[in-house]
Amino acid sequence: MKRLLLILAISLSPLTISLSPLSAFTNPILPYDYSDPDVIRLGKYYMTYSSFACIPGLQILASDDGIQWKIVDAALPDTIPGYGHLDACPAGGGVWAPSIRFYQGRFYIYYGDPDIGIFCIRSAKTDAIPCQWEPAVLVKRGKGLIDPCPLWDNDGRCYLVHAFAGSRAGFKSALAVCELAPDGLSVIKEDQLVFDGHPSNPTVEGPKFYKQKGYYYIFCPAGGVSTGWQLCLRSKSPYGPYEVEKVLKQGKTKINGPHQGAWVENWFWHFQDVGAAGRIVHLQPLRWHKGWPVIGDEGLPMKTVGNDEISTRVQAVRDEFDTYSIAPEWQWSGNKKVQYAFCHADSSFLRLFTYPCDTVQTASNLLLRKIPANTAFTFEARLRFTPNPKNAAHEEAGIIVHGRQSKTLPIPGGRQWWYVRVVVDKTQKCQFYLSRDNRSWELIVSDFQAVAGEWIGAKIGFYSVRDRQPINDAGYLDVDWMTLTPNR
């Protein structure tokens, strides 16, 4: 049977390496848009990240060594809570900066929806992921409440730290702590501001809550996504007062804005904003000195850690669409609908039905995947578009590079298979080509500059849409296969 050759386009060495000071690798360890990563360890390492309005949402990656990762689950497989009656939540909304924790036999994931409030999704009793997830609970309602992280203390009390989104709350650059019920699902003591970042640490956000040797620690970024730094706060009480140290910054390195991540044992995961390709994940060693973390090379991010390098280069990907579910590297641009697609696994192709939208830019049924950062690559696919005969003038399908500005290459309708190609350079400038025979190619779109989406990297994939004309059936786009190949 044909198979998806690679789950995440990372060179996979045998997963037998223990993440220790002897491990060696080159950053970024994940050269794809996994924004605001949080990590815990329970045997395996588990990571989740900001999925915003994409579905499956709150995807969870697993790793044996903390360096090489594979998507294994999604806590929001179908819809974003609060938007179930809609095709999609607003661009840039939905899941912001989640945290993942394990407590009394359950995994907990908290995230902030900037337009609704703070949600928690709890697993059934388990000690591993994938697992069953309970419905999301709105723990704390409030516009602009974001980036939550819980801490269960030694006495069983649960505290929650969070930040504020200035675009919704009209206030930011501060952190608050409230107390939750012991089960972590409701507030029993309201917010108290514990840290004011004005003026030295503007846009302080993304806090992660920890306790060690009698101190409460809050790891949090400040200074903005692409230009900021990592702080560590320390106090003997969850409500402060907190001392503050800057523990990671760009300095003279080429790794801008190194911050917002997770501390586990002797390691710190963080992201770097690289523009159109999004926010990619780095890993830094961490040690403690006089009660404070020292991250990277004395507070500066390291490009290479150790000597015997584990390869994290982008590798070729091919999807034959020969399974009865869509691979998790693909995400819908909005809430999942049963009428979006059918997996014709026996015939090894995927059928995407046209779905009504106002514009392709805002369509909820775009099937997209992340693009690699700092890598020239070629995306190719074999496609066939069959419009509904009664609605052919109002339907369109093909490939798309999607961001705040998007570009499509429509496929002619009919029984003909077409080959499409997008050649992307290291700056994410795109050339679109079309062919009937996979030998002679015509340049259709030249020099389209991909741009990031709303808080999310640009993506590439397929669209199959129609306008809102009344019609009782849909046309469809068949996808035989796709490849994504680095241009070495």
N, C-alpha and C positions, 0 to 999 in steps of 0.2 A: 504494500500500500504506500502511495506517496504520502509524505509527511511534511509538516512545517519543520524546516531544518534547524531553526534556532529560535528559542523563546525570547530572549533578549539578545540583541546583536552584540554580544560580548564573547570573546574567545573563551571557551569553557575548558579549563584544565580540570582534571579529576578532582572532585570536591572532597579532598582528604586533608586539606591544609588547615591547621588550627590558626586562628587569628591571634598572633602573638608578636612580641617585639622582633621576631626573626622573619616575619612575613615581609615580602617585598612586592611592590607594585608601583605603577605609575598612575597619577591622577590625570583626568577624572576616572573614577572607577565605573561610573555610569554616565557615558557621554550623551545622555538623552534627558528630556525634560521631566525630571522627577522633583518637582518644586517642594521646598519646605519639608525635607525628609525627617521622619522620627523613627527611631530604632530601639528595639528591646532584644534581650536574649533569653530564650527559654529552651536550652538545648541548641536549636537553630537560632539564627538571627532573623528577626522579622522587621520589615520596613513598611511604612505607609507614607503617603504624600498628598499634596493638594491636587485633587482631580477636578476642582471647580465644577463646571456644568456637564462634564463628560460622563458617559455611561459605557461600561461598568465604572462605577465611582468607588472611591476609597479602596483602590486596589492594594493588595498586600503582596509583598515580595518576600521570598525566603532565601537564606544563604547559609551554607555550612561554615564559611570562612569570613563573612562580612565584606568580601570584595566582589564575589561573583554572585549575581542575583537572578532569580527566576520568579515570575508572577505566578502565585499559587491560589489566590482567592480574591474576592471583592466583597466588601461588606454592604455595598449598595449596587447590586447587580442590574437593577431595572430602572429605578427612578430616584430622583433627588427628593428627600422629604420636604413637604410643603409645596411641591409643584406637580403632584401626581395627576392633577386635572389638566395640566398643560403639556405641550410637547417638549418644552425646554424651560429651564430657569434662565434669568438674564445672563448675557455674556459676562464672564468674569465673576459670576455669583456662585452659589452652591457651596462646595466643600473648600474651606480655607484652613490651611495649617493645622492638620490633625495631630493628635498625640495618641500613642498606643501604649497600654499598660496591661499587666497581668496581676490579678488580685483574687485570692480565695477561689482558685480554680476556673476563673473566667478571664477572657480578654476583654478589655474595654477600649473603645476608640471614641475620643471626643473631637469635635470639630466645631468651628464657628461658621454659620451662614450669616454674612454681614447684613442681610435684609430681614432675618428672622430671629436669630439667637444662637445659643449654644446647644448642640445635640450630643447625645451619647448613644452609641450602638454597642450592645453587650453580647458576648457569645454565650451559647449554652456551656455547661460544664465540660471542660476539655483541657488538654495540655498541649495541643498542637493545632496548627492551621495548615490546610483548610478546615473549616468547622461550620456549624450552624450559627447564624446570627439572628438575634431577636430584633423586632422592629425598633426603629430609632425612637428615642425619647427626647422631647424638648425639655432640657434640664433648666435652662434659664432664658426666658424670652427677653429680647432687647435688640434694637437696631444698632449695629456697629459693634457688637460684642464678638470678638474674634480670638483665634489662636489659644484655645483653652488647653490646660494640662492639669491633671489631678495629682495629688499626693496623698496616699494613705499613710498616716503616721503610725507609730508603734502601738498607740492606744486604740487604733481602729478608727479614729476621726479622719475625715476626708476633707482636704482643702483643694480648692481650684483656683489657679492663677489664670488670668486672661488679659488681653490687650484691647485696644479700641481702634476701629477703623474711622479715620477722620472724615472720609467721604460720606459716611452714613451717620456717625455720632456727632459730627461737628466738633470733635475732640480727639486727640491722640497723644502720643509720646508719654504715656503713663501706663502702669500696670496695676491691676487690682486683684485682691484675693477675697474669696467668699468661702463659707463652709458648706459642704454638702452633707446629706444624710449618709450614714455609713455604707449604704448600697451604691452611693455615687449618682443617684438618679433624680435628686431634688435638692433645692437650696434650703438650708435651715438658718443660715446667717448671711446677711446681705454683704455686698461689696465694701471693702475698705481699700483705698488707694495705698499702695505700699512702696511705689517708686515713681518719682517724677523725673522724666528725662529732659525737661526744659532747663536750660537751652543747650547743654553740652552733649546730650544724647538724644537728638530728635528722632522721632519715629521709632522709639523703642517698641518692640513687638515680639511675636513668636516665642514666648517664654516656655521653658521646660523646667519642671519642678523636681527637685531631688533632695534627699537628706543623707548626710554622712557625718559620722563622729560628732553628733550633737548639733550640727549646723544645718540650716535650711539653705539650699542653693537654688537660685534661679539663673539658668543660662538663657540669655536673650540677646538678639541682635539690635543694633541701632544704626542710624545714619543713612538708611535707604537701601533698597535692594541691590543696586549695582555699585554703590560707593561706600557701603557701611562696614561695620566691624562687629565683633562678638564681645559681649559683656558677660561677666559673672557677678551675681549679687550674693551676699552672704549675711545670714542673721541667725541669732539664737531662737527667734520666734518666727512662725510663718507670716506674721503681720509686720515684721520689721522691728526696729529700723535696720535697713540693709546697708552694708558697706558695698562698694562697687570697684571692680577692676576691669580694665580692657585686656582681654586674654587672647585675641586673635585679630589681626589686621593685615591689610595688603602690604604695607611698607613698600619696598622696592621690587617686590615680586610682580609677576604678570597675572596673578589670581586676584581679580577685583572682587570687592564685597564679600569676603569669606565669612559667612555667618549663617545662622538659623539652621540648627540641626539637632544632634542627639549625642549624649554621652553614654557609653557603655564600657565598663571596665577601663582599659587603657587606650580608648579610641574615641574620636569625635568625628561624626559625619556632618558635612555641611554642604551648601550649594554655592554655585557661582553662576551669576546671570551673564549669559553670552549673547544676548540679543535675540535674533530671530529663532535660534534653535532652543531658546528657553533657559531653564535653570538646571544645570548638570551637577552631579554629586561627586564630592571629593571625600577622602578619608585621611584624617591626621592622627598621629600618635598623641597621647595625652598622658602627662604625669602630674603628680601633686608636689607642691613645694610650699611649706608653711601654711597649709590650709587653703591654697589656691591652685586651680588647674593651670598647667603650662601646656599650651597646645601647639603642635607643629614644631618648627625650629625656633624655640624661644619666643613663641607668639606670632610667628610668620608662617603662612601656609607653605607646605612642601609639595613640589611637583612629583618627585620620586622618593619613595620610602624603601630603604633597604637596597640590596645589591642584585639579588637573583630575581629578576622581574617576572611577575605574573602578568601575562598579556591582557590588556583591557582595550585592545584595538577593535574597531568596528569590523565585523565580519559579514559576509554575504547572507542574505535571508531569502528564502523562497517559500511561498505558500501555494499549495496546490488545491486548497479548499476541498479536501477529500474527507473531512470529518463532519459530524452531525451538529457541531457547534462552532461558532466563530472563535478563532484563536484570541486570547486575552490581550494581545498587543494591539488589536483593533478596538477602537472606542467610537460610539455614536456621539454626535454633537449635541444630542438632547436625550430626553427620556426615551427608553426603549419601547417600541411598539411591535406587536406581533406581526403586523403587516409590512414591516420594513424589508424582511429578507427571508429566504428559504435556502437551507443548505442541501443542495443536490449532491450529497456525498457519494452516492453510488456512481454518478456520472462525473464526479470530480469537478464541480463548479459551484459558484455561489450566485444566487439570483437576488438582485436588489430591485424591489418594486418602486415605481415612482410614488412619491408622497407629496401632498399639497404643501406649498409654502408661499410666502410673499416674495422672497428673493432667495437665490441660492446661498447668499451670505448668511442668512438667518435660518436656513433649513435645519430641522432637528434630526434628519436621517442621513447626514454625511457620515460615511464610514472611513475613519481616519486612523493614522498611526504616527508616532513621533518621528522626527527626523534626527539624524546624528549630528552632533556639534563638531565643528572644526574639521569636517570631512567632506570632500567632494564625492558625490555618489550619483548613481543612475537608478531611477525607478522605472520599471517596465511592467506591462500587463497585456494580456490578451482578452479583448472585450467584444461583446455583441449586444447591440441595443435593438429591442423590439418594442416600438411604441404601440399604444392602444390605437387601432385603426380609427376609432371614433374621436380620438383626442390627440392625434399625432402632432398637430400644430402647437399644442400646449404642453408638450413633454420634452424633457432633455435629460441626457445622462452622459457620463464620461469620467474623466479624472479631474482632480482639483488639488491645488496647493492653497491651504486655508489659513488665514490669519485675520488681522483687522482689515486688511485688503486681501482679496483672493483672486485667483485666476483659474479658469476652467478650460478644458479641451473637450468639447462635445464630440460624441461619436455619431456618425451618420446612422440613421435607422435602417433596418432591413435584416436579412438573414446572413449578411457578411460578417465574418470575424475581422476585427481590426487589432493592430498592434499599436500601443502607445508607449511613449518614452518621455521621461523628464530627466534632463541632465542638470544637476545642481552643483555649483562650485562651492568652495569653502566659505564664501560670503553669502551663500543662499540665493545667488542669482540663478534663475531657472530658464531653460530652453525646452519647449514642448515640441515633440515630433509625433507624426502619424504615419503608419505604413499599412498597406494591404497584405504584404507577403513576408514581413519581417526581414526584408533585404534592402529594399529601396525606401528611404525615409524622406519625408517632407517636413521642413521646419515650419511650424504653424505659429508659435508664439516665441518671440525672441526677447531675452533680457528682462524677464519679469523678476523684480526683486521681492523675494518673500519677506514678510514682516511677521513679528509675533502677534498673537492674539491678545485678548484682554487678560493679562497676568499669566499667559500661557504661551508656550512656544508654537511656532508655525507647524502645521501638520500636512501630510499628504495622503491621498486616498481617492475615494470614489463618491460620486453623487448621482442620484436618480430621482428627479423631481418633476412636478407638474404645477401649473398655477391652480387657482381655486375655482376653475370651471366645474360645474356639476357634472359628474361622470360616475358610472356604476362599476368601473373596473380600472385596473392599472396596467400600464406598460411595464417593461422591466429591462434591467441591464444584467447580462450574464458575465461573470468574471471567471475565466478559466484558470488563470494563475497570475501571480505577481512575483517580481524579484526586486530586491534592493541590494545593489552591489557597490562597494566602495571603488572609487576610481583611483587606483594606486599609481 
